[in-house]
Structures are given as structure tokens and as C-alpha cells.
Amino acid sequence: MDLGSLLLISGIALFVLFLILRPFFEIPADKKLISSTSETIRNDQQKSILLAERDRVLRSLQELDFDFSLGKIPEEDYPEQRNLLLRRGADVIKKMNTLSGTQTEVDAIAQVETVIEYSRADGLEKKKVTDEDAEVLALIAARRREKAEKPSSFCPQCGKPVTASDKFCAKCGKTLS
């Protein structure tokens, strides 16, 4: 045999060996740890854009509130501008919820209001609010508004004033009916 035929036979053998061993070295798509598809990349980009927009709207609301408290914005313009920013922030939060597939019980505008109230721009209550905390804070604010109701009756055991929405007395713990 000459050298050309040996090279041809060894090349064919290597190609056949490659075809036989290839399935052993490939990882099936369902077994891959990281599967980056264009859809997940697009979702991540959309989430990033929505988070940046939400932060921009929240900063704008904080600045608007601060400027109004300093008297830089007329009283007749303030409610209109604030409502516009609140609606824009609520739209962004709704888009984020639909993108992530979560539906919240709390109104999106109330959630924006709570985040603004919790992290004020004037530095009195400057704390970082995460996405998970925003819904909890909105629920707490709704509960506080509910508790601010005037007492409708008194506890039959200790006499402490209770509201109609109370199920238990805050002082003695008696079940209210």
C-alpha cells in the first residue's frame, strides 16, 4: 500500500470514529444546566428596561414631591403632574408583573405610593426598597389606613375601643363577633 491510501483509510477511520463517539460527548438540551435562548435573553433585557424605567419614575416622583414641599411647583400643577407620574409608574409595574407572570392583589398605584412614601427624597426615611418589599409595604399601608378608622364599638371584656374590621381585641385578645 502506498502512503496516499494509508492516509485516506486513516482519515475515513477517524471520521467514522468521530461519528460513533460524538453522542457520548454531547449534552442533551434537557440536561444542560444553562440554556440561554434568545427568548430568555429578550425577557432579561425587557426586565432590565422596565426596572430602569420604574426607578426613573420613582425618582421623578420623589423630586416632584420635594420640589412641591419647597414651593417650587404651583399648587394647581402639582396634582396633575403627580397623577401622570403615578399612572406611568403603575403601568411599568403592571408590565413587570405580566412579564414575570406574577399577579399581585395590591393596586399598582398604591404600590408606587407606598414605595414613594417609604423612601422619601428629603432624607427623613431614606431606606432601600426591593421589589418584594414593595408589595408587603403596600399591604401594610392598606392595613394602617384600615386601622385609622374611628372605633365603632368597645371590647365586651376590657372596654377598649375597637373598629368594625377587628376580629380580636388588641388589648386582651378576646374574640369579637
N, C-alpha and C positions, 0 to 999 in steps of 0.2 A: 504494500500500500504506500502511496506517496503522501507527502505532507499535506496537500490540499484536501484529500479525502479524510484524513485524520482530523483536521480542523473542522471540516463540515460535520462529521459524525459527532465530535465532542460538542460542537455548537448546538446541534439538534438535541443531544443528550441533556445539555444544560437547560435548554428551553423546555423540554419535557419535564425535567426535574423541577424547574420553576413552576410550571403549571400544576404539578402534583402537590407541591409543598405550599403553594400560595394560600389555600383555605385555612391552613393551620396558623398562619401569621396574621390573618385579617380578623379584626374585631367586629362582630355583628353590630348593626346600628342600635339594636335594643340593649346591648351590653355596654355601650360606650358610656363613660362617666360624664363627659362633657359633649353635649350635642348642640353645637351652635348653628342654628339655621337662620336664614335671613329674616324669618318671622320673629324670632326671639330678639334678634338684634334690632329690628324695627320697633318692637314693643319697648325695649330698653331705651331707645332713643326718644320715643314718644313720652315715656315716663319722665325722662330727664328734662325734656322740653316743658312738660306740664309742671314739674316741681319748680323749675326756674321761673315760670310764669306765676305760679302761686306765691313764691317768695317775693316776686316783684310787686304783685298786687298787695300783699300784706305790708310790705314796706311803704307803698304808696298810701295805704290806709293809715298807717301809723303817722306818717309825715303830715297827712291831711288833718288828722285829729290834733296833732301837736301844733300845727300852724293855726288851727281854729282856736285852740286854747290860748295862744299868744295874741289872737286878734288880727292875724294877717289875712284871714279869709272872711268875707262878709257873711252874715247870718243867712241871707237869702240864697247864697250859692252853696253853702256847706251841705245841706241835706241832699240836694240833687247830685253833687259830686260823690258824696259818700255812698248813696244808693247805687250809683253807677259802678263804683269800685266793688261794692258788696256783691252785686249781681255778677260781675266779671269773675270775682273770686269763687262764687258759688258754682258758676259754670265750669271753672277749671277743676274744682273738687269733684263735681259730678262726672266730668270726663275721666279723671283719675280713677274714680270708683268703677266706672264701666270698663276701663282698660284693665284694672286689676281683678275685676269680676266680683267685687265686694259691694254689697248694698248696705247702707247704714240707715238706722232708724232716725237719726238726728238730721234735721233740716240743714242743708249745706250753708245757708246764710247764717244760721245760728252757730254753726261750727266756725265760720270765719269770724263772727263777732266774738266768740269765746277766745279764739287764738289772739285776736287783737287786744281784747281786754286783759288777757293773761300776760302778754309780752308788750307792754306799753313802751312807746318810744321815748317818753320822758324819764325813763330810768327808775321809776318807783318800784316796779315789779318786773325787772328785766330778767327773764328766765327763758331758756330754750325749750320750745315746744316741738315734739316729734309728731309724726302722722298718727301714731297710735294714741298719743296723749290728747290729740285734738278732739276726738270723738268722746273720750272719757270726760274731758273738761266741759264739753257741751252738755253732756248728761248731768254733770254736777251743777252747772249753771242753771239748767232747767229745773233741777230739784230745789235749788236755792230760791228761785223765783216762786216755785210752788209753795215752799215753806214760808215765804214772806206774806202769805195770805193772813188775813186777820183771823183770830181764833173764833171758831163757830160754836164751841161748847167747852165744857170742862170735864176733866177726868173724874169719874164717879168715886174713885178710891182716894186720890190725894188732892183733887181740886185744881190741878194745874190746867191752864188754858190749852186746848188742842184744836187743830184745824179739822175740817171735814175730810181731808185726804189722809190723815193719820190713822194708822191701823193699831198702833201701840202708844201708850203714854211715854213721853220722853223721860219723865222723872221716875215713875215707879214701875213701868213696864207692863201695866195692865192692858189686856186686850180690849180694844174699843170696838163697839158694834155699830 
